[in-house]
Amino acid sequence: MTHQDYISDLVSVVFENLENQHDWTSLETHTHSSSGKISHPRPLISGFPPRRIYIHPDDQIEMIRNNTMGAAEQKSELEWVLPTNLNENVTLDFLSQVFDSMERPESLPEGRAKRLVLAVVHDDSTVVYYFVHDGIVKPRQN
């Protein structure tokens, strides 16, 4: 199996897991930035989960004050997913290259770090998801 085939299979496993197990919609695979000028070090998947999966701590505080937590949790946002394998050595340099290849979303408030969902595939095709931020993010409020 070539490296290209390995990456293609990895992306396929994560894509199908998001679509069939987690009910994500509008899934697309991207090899370049939306302008087409920058190549991603690894294909990324974008799509919409059935409900919002991450709320920034600053937004959480505001939503608690305004009593709007329930409504915000249901509104889905576009998410970016980076497929990886459990046996891979994912370095900070590699993640930095991925973030550098991602364009800053217009909806992202100034001073906020970009984020992606790191999909880690085990040999038995189990997929575990983690948030990864490009920078420091304050902890969630409980």
N, C-alpha and C positions, 0 to 999 in steps of 0.2 A: 504494500500500500504506500503510495506516495504521500508526502507531507500535505499536498493540496487535497488529496482524497480524505486524509485524516481530518483536516480542518472542515471540509465540506460535510463529512459525517457528523462531526461534533456540532456544527451549526444546525444541522438537520434534527438531531436529537433534542436540542434545546427549543428549536422552533416548534416542533411537534408537541413537546411537553407544555409549552406556554399555550398553544392553541387547544389541545385536547384535554389536558389535565387542569389547567388554570383559567380557561375560557377567555384568553386575551383575544382582542380583535385588531383588525387593520395591521397585521404583522407584515413586516418587510425586512429583507436582508440588505445591508448596505456595505459596500466595499470602499466607497469614497464619500467625502463630505457632500452636503447638499449642493454646494457650488461645483462639485466635481474636480476641484483643484487639489484636494488633499486625499491621499489614500490612507485608509485605516490600516494599522498593523495587523489586524485580524477583523474579519467581517463582524459587524454589529447588527443586532436585531432591534427594530423599533416596533412599538405597538402600545395598545391601550389595555390595561388590566380591567376587570369588571368593576372595580371600585378603586379609589385612591389608595396607594400602598405606602405613601410616605408624606408626612406633614412636617415641614421645617419647624424647629422648636420656637422660633419667633412667631410663626403663624399659629402654633398651638396655643400660646399664651393669649394671643389676640382672639382666637376662636372661643377659648374658655371664658374670657371677659365678656364677649358678645353672645355667649350661649348659642354658637353656631357649629359646634363640633360635629353633630350628627349629619348635617347637610354636607359639610366639607368632605367627610369620609366617603361619601357616595360618588362625588364627582371625580371621574377618572382623568389622569394626565398622561401625556405621551411619556413613555419610559424607554430608555436605551439599555440593552442587555449585551454583555460581553461573554460569549461562550468560552469556557476553559475546561480542562480535564484535571481531575484530582491529582494525577501524577505529574502535572506540569509545575515548573518553577516559575510562578508569576511574580516578577520582580517589580519594585517601585519604578524602575526605569521603563519597563514595559507598560505599566499603568499610566505613567506620565506621557508616553508616546500616544497611547489611546486617547487620553484627555486632550492632548495637543491637537489631535486630528478631529476632535469634535468641535463643532461651532457652538458658540454660546447662544442658547435659546433667547429670543427676544423677550419671552415672558419671565425670564430669570431676573429677579431684582439685583441691582448692583450690590456688590460686596458678598454675594452668595456663591458658594462653590458649586461647580458642575458636579453631577453625580451620575452613576450608572449602576445597574444591577449586575453583579458578577454571578454568572451561572456556572456552578462547578458540577461537572458530570463525573459520576463514579463508573467503574467498569461494568456494573450491572445496570447501567442507564438511569440510576437514581440521580435526580438533579436537585441541588441545594442552592438557594439564592441568598446573596449578601449585598448590602448597599456599600458602595465605595464612593468616597467624595474626593474631589480634587482640592484638597486643602483641609483646614481644620473647621469642624462644625461643632457647636456646643451640644452637649448631651440633651436627650429628650427629657421633658418634664413628666413626672409621674403624678 
